[in-house]
Amino acid sequence: MSSLALVTGASRGIGAATAVALQPHYRLLLGGRDASALEKQAAELRDARPWPVELTDFAALAEAAAGIDRLDVLVHSAGVAELGTVEEAPSDAWRRDYEVNVLAVVELTRLLLPALRAARGHVVVINSGAGMNAKAGWGPYAASKFAARAFADTLRLEEEPHGVRVTSVFPGRTATEMQEAVTAAEGTEYRPEEYLRPESVAAAVLGAVTATPDAHPTEVVVRPRRR
């Protein structure tokens, strides 16, 4: 049986690029909310099928995950970026970042742990530079990414004895729709040529999950080259 990878946020950005990078090596489940976009993406890839689900609907998530009994790679790429200062950001902004960037990641991983253990699989959490260095005005997002980092560190300690590897990937600013929205919120100009390409982050993910069995890539930091 060929290896299986599940990528969330696979309809666009880093998730879509990661699916393309993994396709020569894995059968693919393309996770996301936009079923039509996932169907289009699946049609362009070899041995891929849509896996549409709302990640914050835990009942729907459990139903979608129930049929997966063996999983080689789980890439958490879905995410949101609600920004704001501690003074100004409403509780809904904090809640939304935590629901998508942390709680959905935790729940999906928990549901799929038996399948990951069965395959001695690999979990990749796409984090952010904000998960390593907090920044004024980025409170809700940075806090959620620090939490996601702590989750990955804990998961690694608990699951390495079961043969499961866990990698956090910390990209710098990447040319995606999310980044375009972030720069608009900051009131700055969106200059994609100054940022990482999603394909560059995807290459880092591929490098981590195809590392030799004796290696455990725990953290991968990717930054744009200075020009």
N, C-alpha and C positions, 0 to 999 in steps of 0.2 A: 504494500500500500504506500502510495506517495505521501510525502509530508504535507501537513496542512497548516496554513497560517491564517489568522483572523486579524484584520486591520480595521480599527474604528476610525471614523472621520475620513473614510476612503473615497468620498466623492469629490474632494478638492484638496488643494494645498499639499502639505507634507504627507497626509494620509494617502492621497492619490498617487503621489510620486513614490511612496514606499511600496504600494501595491505593485506598481510597474517594476520596481527594482527587485521585488521578491518573486515575481512570476516565473522566471526561469527555473526556480528551485522548489516552488511550493504550489500546491493547490490553494486557492484563495477564497476566503469569505470576506466580502466587502461590507463593512458595517457603516451605518449612517441612518439619518432620518429621511433623506430624500430618495425615495424608492426609484423614481424615474432616472435620476442622475446615477444611481448605483447600477441600474440596469444598463445604461449606456456605457458606463465604465467597464462592466463585466463583459459586454459584447466586444470590447476592444482588447481584452486580455485572454490569454490561454488558461483554460481550466479554472475559471473564476465564476462565482455566483453572488448575487446580492444577498445581504444579511440585514434587511431594514429593521430597525428597532429604535425606540426612544430610550436612550441609555438611562434616563432618570426615572423611567417607569419600571420599577423593580419587578413587578409581576410579569410584564411583557418581556423583560430581560431574562428572567428565569425560564420562561417558556421558550424563548429563542435559543438559550444555551443548553436546554435539556437534551437535545439530540447530539451534542458533541461529546464523544467519549474518549477521544484522543486528539490532542492539539500540540503541535510542535512549536508554534510561535504565536504569541499574542502581543500585538502592538497597539498601545493606547495612544492614538493620535488625536482623537476628538477633544476639543477644548473650546473654551470661551474666554474672553478677556474683558471683564468689567473693571474699569479703572476708577480712580477718585481718591481724594485725600480722606484721612480718617474722619476729619470734621464734616466733609460734604457727602461722602459716598453713603447712599442709603443701605439699610439692612438687606434689601433685595439684591443689591449688587454683590455683597459678600455671600449671600445665600446661593445665588446663581453660580458664582465661581466655584464654591465648594461643592455644590451638587454635581456639576459636570466634571470639574478637574480633579476632584478627590473622591467623593462618595460613589459616583458611577464607576470609577476606576477600581475602587476597593471591591464593590459588589460584583462586578463582572469577573474580576480575578478570583474572588472567593468561589463563585459558581463554577469556574472552570479549573480549579485546582486539581480535582481528580484526573481530568483529561490531560493537564499539563504534567502531572506526576507520571501518568501512564506513558507519556512520550519522552520523559526527561527533557521537558521543553524549555522555552525561553520566553520571559516576559520583558518587553521593552516599554518603558514609560517615556513618552516625549515630554520633556519638561521645558525649561526656558532659562535664559540667563537670569530672569527674575526669580528663579528658584535657587539661585546662588547668592545674589546680591539684591537686597531690597532697594527700592527707589521711591522717593517722595512722589506722591500722586498715583502710585500703583498699588496701594494698600491691599484691596481685595484680591487682585490677581496674584501679587507676589506672595501673599499669605497662603493662598491655595497651592501655589507651586512649591513653596517650602514644605507644606503638608504632604504633597505628592512625593517629594523627595524623601521625607521621613518614612512614608508608607513603603516606598521601594526598598529603602535600607532595611526596614524591619522584615519585609517579605524575603529579601535575600538571606538574612540570617536564619529565618525559619525554614526556608525551602531548599537551601543548598544541600542539606543532608538527604533530601528526597531527589536530588539530581536536577532540580530546576534552577536555571540561571536567571538573573534579574539585572537589567541594565537601564540606567537613567541616561537619557541623551539630553544635553543642554545646548540647544542651538542659540546662536545670537539672532539678531533681527533677520527675518526671512521674508522673501518677497511673496506674500500670500494676501488673500482678501482680508484676513484678520489684521495683518500688519498695516494694510491700507486704512482700515478703520481706526487702528490705534493712532497712527500719525494724524489722522483727521481730528481725533479727540484731543491730541496734544497741540493741535494748531500748527503742525509743521508740514513741510512738503514731503509727499511720498516719492522717494527716489529708489525704485527697485534695483537699479544697477549698482547701488551701494550695499545691497543686502545679499545674504546667502540665497541661492536658488533652492527650492524645495528638493530638487534632485540631489543636491549636495548633502542635505540632511538624510535623505533616503539612503545614500551610499554609506553613511555612517551606521545606519541601522543594519543594513545588509552585512557590513563588516563585523558588527557585533554578533549577529545571529549565526554567521558562518565561521566564527572563530573556532580554532581547533579544540577538541574536547578537553584538553588539559587546561585551557584558558577560561577565565571568567571575567569578561569585560564588565566592570561594575559601573563606571561612569565614563561617558564620552562627551567632551566639550568641543563644540564646533563654532568657530567665529568667522565672520567675513574677513578676507584678506584686505589689508590696507592697500589702497591704490595710489 
